[in-house]
Amino acid sequence: MRWPRRHGADKVWLSESEIAAAYRRRLMAADDQAARLREVEREAVLTTATTSAQSRWPLPLLVVSLAPDLPGDLLLDAETVRAFTSRTRQEIAMVGGLSSTFEETSVAHRRLIAEAGGNTRMAVRAQLYTDGAGTFAMHPSSVNVANAPAQEDEAESFRVRVLDAEVVDRVASALRYLARHARDQAAVHGSALLRVMLVSDTHLHPDVQPYAVREAAPYTFPGFERYRVALDTPAQGGARPVGTRFSRLAYGESHAHLDDLADDGLSLTRATARLVDDLFQTYGLPQNRQIRQDGTVNEHAWGEHWTSIKRWVSAADIPVAAA
């Protein structure tokens, strides 16, 4: 068995052993990419665990990660940092946002960091690596912790209710931001592996627990390790539960072309829907309510988030689904 391969203006024929080696390299590259994605996500979680606010109640963490199929090579020097700092001061990372997202920038090993909110519940942090990989970590702000011991269903006392609309909003923002770094700064082309993670509290993530001091807060709070995330969705007069399952830790994964993510439009909304749907299925929800699989947006499923989402879809000419 032989297979042709272009070599300049000529064509050479690969032997059977060379074909087998090429397939092995392809499989190893896929494994390396998945490992890279888990590596940068783990770094985001551990960083958040050392800086996140300690609350009497769980503080959920949402992390979106991206690892390109082919790594880039951003030169990290003083000029790169100056340009990054200047750009970040003006950059609106959140879709439909009106003001810059980040307040501070810094450098760590082979990565640039943008963050805001410090050690508060509003903290948001992006870590952008020289190979084009990146993470975007934040605490969902629309959180309702059901903590009334008098409830008939004791399990309901340990539910952390997160608004689905905010998750969709934040995932779309993170995908666009990370893809623009990979494509425009790290000079990466092609596709990327994507991952979203939602945990009921940073300190309940399995990468954090082995190193935790169990006799210190937040582990000393009664029933802390029993908390699980449940999803709510906007409804008239507030929110209502959606989905049938609860989970301490949930993941979603997908694959997309960087151009589809970096440029506003239907390609970004479709990619967002695919990734979020994979996450929400852990909670017994087959798909999200906010963005349909064809990329059109459901204006009635966003609640208070519709104000900013409407600005975004109008500017990007993203279709709004008929009621």
N, C-alpha and C positions, 0 to 999 in steps of 0.2 A: 504494500500500500504506500503510495506517495501523494504528496499534496503540494500544489504550486505556491510559491511565495515570491513577491516582487522584490528585486534587489537592484535599485537604481533603475536603469532602462532595461534591465534584463529580468529574466525569470529563472529562479532556481527551484529545485524540487526537494522537499523535505523527506527524509527517510521516516520509516515507521517509528523509530526510537525518538527522532526529533519531534514528531507530531505528539507522541506521548509526553515528552518533556514540556511541550508548549501547553498541553492541557493541565499538567501538574502546576505549572506556573500560574495559569489562570485560576485554578482552584485555590492555590496558596494566596494569591492576591485577594480573592474574596474573603478568605479567612483573616488575612491581615487587616483588611478594611473593617470587618466586623469587630475585631479586637481593638482596633484604633478607636472606633466609635465608643466602645465600652470604656476604654481608657480615659477619654476626654470627659465622658459623662461622670465617671467615678471621681475625677479631679474636681468637677463642678460641685458634686455632692459633698465631698470632704471639705472643700473651701467654704461652702455654705454652712456646714456644721460647726466650723470654728468661729463664724462671724454672726450667725443668725441670732435674732432676739429670742431669749428664753421667756416663754409665755406660760401662764397658768394652764392654758389649753393648747392642743396641738396646732402647729403652724405648717400647713401643707406646702410641698415644694413641687414645682413644675419645671422640668428641664427638657429643652429641645436641643438635640445634638445633630451634627452633620459631619460626615467624613467623605471626601471626594473619592471617586474611583481611582483617579490618578493624582498623586500628591503634587502640590505646587511647591514653590520655594521663595517665599517672601524674605527679602534681605532685611533683617532687624538691626537697624543702626539708629543713630541719633536723629537723622533726618526723617526716617520712617516714623519714629515716635513723635516728632514735632508735627508732622503732617497728620498723623492719627489724632493727636490731641486737638489740633485746630478743627479737623473735620468733625470730631465727636461733639465739640461744643455746640455745633449748629445742627447736628443730625437728629432727625425725628425717626426713631426706630419703630414706634408703634403705628400701625396702619390707622389712618384717620386722625392721627395726633396733630396737635397744634403747637407744641413746644418741644424743645430738645429733651431727649430721654435720659441721658447720662450726665452726671455731675463731675465725675473724677475719672482719670485715666492713670494707668500704671503699666509696668512691664514685669513679667516673670519669665521663667525659662522657656524660650521659644514661643512666647505668646504675648499679645497685647490684651489689656484688660480695660473694660469700660464698666462703670458701676454708678449706682445712685441709691440713696436710701440708707446707706450705712448698715447698722445693726438693727434696723427697724423692720416691722412687718411689711413695709413697702419696698424692701430691698430688691434690686434687679441688677444682675451682673452678666456681662458677656465676656467670654474668653475666646480670643481669636488667634489661632495658631499659625505658624509660618508655613505649614504644609497645606493650609486651606481649611483644615478642620476647625470646628468651633462649637461652643455651647452657649445657650441663653437660658439663664436660671432666674426664676422669680417665684414669689409667694402669691398664690391667688388671693385677691383682696375681697372678693365676694364670698365670704366663708361664714357659715352658720354652724356652730358646734352645739349639738344636742347634748346637753350635759345635766339634765334635770333628773336627779336620782328617783324622784317620785313617779316617773313614768311607769306604766304597767309593763311595757316591753323594756327590760333592762338593757338589752342590746342596743336599743335606740339611743341610750345614754352615751354610747361610745361611737357615734357617727359624726364624721366631719363632712358637712354638706358643702360641696363646691359647685358653683354655677357653671353649667356647660357652656353658656355663651362666652364667658370670660376665657375659658380654656381655648375655644376656637379662635377667638380674637388674638390671644397671646401666641398661639401656635403659628398663625398666619404672619404675625409680626416677626417672630423669631426666624421662620424659614426665609423670609425675604432678606432680613438683615444678615444672616449667616451666609446665604448664597451670594450676596453682593460682596462680602469680604472674600470668599473663595474665588469668585470670578474676577472681580475688579482689582483686588489688592494682591492676592496670591497667584494670580494669572493661571487659574485652574480652568480647564475646559471639560465638557462632557457631563457626566452624571454624578450623583452622590447618594450615599446611603443615609437615610434619615431615621431618627428615633425620638420618641417623646416618652417621658417618664413622669408619673404622678405618684407621690408617696404621701401618706397621711401626716407625717412629720419627718423632717430631715433626719432626726435622731433615731427614727425607726427604720431607716434604710439599712440593708444588710452590710453595706460597705462601711457604715459608721459604727454599728453596734459592737463589733469586736474590739474597738479601741475606746469605747465609752466607759466613763466612770459611773458604775451603776448606782453608787450611793449619792450621786449628785443630781440636781435638777437637769432635765425635766423628768428623769426616770423615777424620781421620788414622788411625783404627783400620782394620786390614787388612780389606778386603772389605766395609766398612760399607754401601756403597750397593747391595750385592747382596742384602741381607736382605729377605725377604718373609714375610707373615703366613700361617700355616696354622692350621686349627682342630683342637683336641682336644675330646673329650667325656668326661665321667666314665665310668669303668668299674671293675669290681671290681679292687681293688688299686691303683687309680691312674687313668690316663687312656689313651685310645687315639685315634689319628688319625681324623678324620671329614672328608668332603669329598674332592674330587679335584684342586682347584686351589689356587694360591698367589698372593698379590697384595701388592704394596707398598701400594696404596691402594684402598679399596673404599667404596662408598656405598650407602645404601638410602634411599628416599623414600616417603612416603605422606601421607594427608590424614585428619584426624579431627576430630570435634567436641570442643571444650574440656571440656564436661561429662563426656564419655566418658572423658577422660584424668584429670581432676582428682579424680573420685570412684572409690574402689576398687571393683572388681567385674569382671564378665565383659567389660564394654566396654573397660576398660583392658587386660586380658590379650589380648583380640582385637586391639586396636590395636598392642600390643607385638609380637604374633606377625606381623602384616602388615609392620611396619617391619623387624623383624629378618630375616624371610624374604627380603625384598628385598636386604638386605645379604649374607646368607649365600649367596645364589645366585652371587655372585662367586667363592665358594670351591667351587663345584660341588655345593652342598648345596641341594636344592629347598626345604626348610623346616627350621625348628629342631626339636629333639627335646623341648624343655622345655614349650612351650605349643602346644596344638593350635589349628587355625584357628577352632574354635568357642569358644575361650577356656578350655577345661578344661586342667588342669595335669597333667603326667606326673611323678609323684613319683620315679620311678626314673631320671630323666635329670639330676638336679641335683647329685649327689655331695654334697660337704660343704656346699653352698649350701642344701640342703634344710632344714636347721635353721631358718634365717631365713625361707625361703620358706613353710615350713609354718605358721609364726606368722602370716604375712601372709594366706595363703589361708583359714586358719581364722577370723581376725578379719573378713575381708571376705566370707566365705561364698562363696568361689570354688570351684566343683566340682573335685574331683580325678578324673582319668580312670581308668576301670577298667583294670586291668593287661591 
